[in-house]
Amino acid sequence: MNKVASEEFARLVGLVSASRDRDAFATLFDYYGPRLNAYLQRLGLESSQAEELVQEVMIVLWHKAHLFDPAKSSLATWLFRIARNRRIDLMRRDRSHLLDPHDPMFLPVESEAADDGMDARLRESRVRMAVEDLPSDQVEMIKFAFFLGLTHSEISERTGLPLGTVKSRIRLAFSRLRRALNDDPQVDTD
């Protein structure tokens, strides 16, 4: 860009800064908008993203024209730097590229057959009843380990019981649950 054009653009920015001159802004937008858009697309943005960022850059020009100093840089340099920084900010905020669309979490869950759901609820009911028959010290260990997800060491620290006692109570609880469920003719242990 030649010196005359650069001075003219600096003058237009001065008009935007001093009096919010819409015609001066429109001239700047018409000239720099397509150039910024092409630049952003070359950097890898989709057309719609580039258009949005161009809008943001031009809004910065409208609101912060007073910050432009023609002694420090050309208007083109100032606007393209703003565009580059906005693109960087967008990439930092956009974490969608970190998601795997094939992750099982995003796949639809197959609906459960009615009889499978009924069997699961029946099995859950039987397990609850078997747990209720356990001594309270064993129930407490089961709750810590499986409902709160604590390790044996964490249970030992929380309860003040020796680690061996914690492990023994959990092992005894499982043994009693297994026996109770194996003896129940209505529970399928497969």
HUZI-V607970 format. One record per pair of residues at least 24 apart in sequence whose ideal C-beta (glycine too) atoms are under 7 Angstrom apart, sorted by the first residue. I is the first residue (numbers start at 0). GAP is how many residues later the second one is. D is the distance in Angstrom with one decimal. If there is no record, write none. Layout:
# HUZI-V607970
I/GAP/D ; I/GAP/D
This chain:
# HUZI-V607970
0/75/6.5 ; 5/68/5.4 ; 8/66/4.5 ; 9/60/4.0 ; 9/65/6.2 ; 12/52/5.1 ; 12/55/5.1 ; 12/62/6.0 ; 15/45/6.9 ; 15/46/6.5 ; 15/49/4.3 ; 16/48/3.7 ; 16/49/4.4 ; 24/37/6.1 ; 27/33/6.6 ; 28/29/5.4 ; 31/47/5.5 ; 32/25/6.6 ; 35/43/6.4 ; 35/44/6.9 ; 35/47/5.1 ; 38/41/6.3 ; 38/44/6.4 ; 39/43/6.0 ; 39/47/6.1 ; 42/44/5.9 ; 44/42/6.6 ; 48/41/7.0 ; 52/30/6.1 ; 52/33/5.0 ; 52/34/6.2 ; 52/37/6.8 ; 55/30/5.5 ; 56/25/5.0 ; 56/26/4.9 ; 56/29/6.3 ; 121/64/6.9 ; 122/64/6.1 ; 125/55/6.5 ; 125/58/5.7 ; 125/60/6.7 ; 125/61/4.9 ; 126/54/6.9 ; 129/47/5.2 ; 129/50/4.1 ; 129/51/5.8 ; 130/46/6.9 ; 132/47/6.5 ; 133/39/5.5 ; 133/42/5.9 ; 136/32/5.9 ; 137/31/5.1 ; 137/34/5.9 ; 137/35/3.8 ; 140/25/6.1 ; 140/28/4.4 ; 140/29/4.9 ; 140/32/6.3 ; 141/28/6.9 ; 141/31/5.3 ; 144/25/5.9
